[in-house]
Amino acid sequence: MRFLLLLSLSVLLRPTGLSGQAYTYYHTGNVQDVAPTPLGGTCMMGGATEHDGAMAWFLARANGGDVLVLRASGSDGYNDYMYSELGGINSVGTVVFHTAAAATDPDVLARIDKAEAIWFAGGDQWNYVDYWRGTEVAVRINAGIAERNIAI
């Protein structure tokens, strides 16, 4: 009986799969990077649902390239919607930030540098400020807009 109690406690007190992870990455579509010239532009949307026409416009601005979704909560909810339902892009990757440490991760920064479009998912907007303010993530997003004309 004592063994079962200890086993039960060890399972209940075990760290979750996200413990220690600064971010989670999801990918849908082609794994080979393409580098078309993005067409730039800004799509601003809020509320509970997306407008398919506006999202299709945003994806077209990626010019057949790769879209990166940045989030501070949730999972890969945009991947199938953008890639399979709306289409016209090479791939969709989603980075879900769990801690501010992800803002210095070389893989996250490389994904930002390669994206032709970046979509910011909703949720608590303060998390974006908290995780990215004064970091290389903010620098690279701004450089992508100014130097590569990525869509946001």
Secondary structure as GFF3:
##gff-version 3
##sequence-region A 1 152
A	DSSP	alpha_helix	2	12	.	.	.	ID=ss1
A	DSSP	beta_strand	23	29	.	.	.	ID=ss2
A	DSSP	alpha_helix	52	61	.	.	.	ID=ss3
A	DSSP	beta_strand	66	71	.	.	.	ID=ss4
A	DSSP	alpha_helix	77	80	.	.	.	ID=ss5
A	DSSP	pi_helix	81	86	.	.	.	ID=ss6
A	DSSP	beta_strand	91	97	.	.	.	ID=ss7
A	DSSP	three_ten_helix	100	104	.	.	.	ID=ss8
A	DSSP	alpha_helix	106	114	.	.	.	ID=ss9
A	DSSP	beta_strand	117	120	.	.	.	ID=ss10
A	DSSP	alpha_helix	125	132	.	.	.	ID=ss11
A	DSSP	alpha_helix	136	148	.	.	.	ID=ss12
###
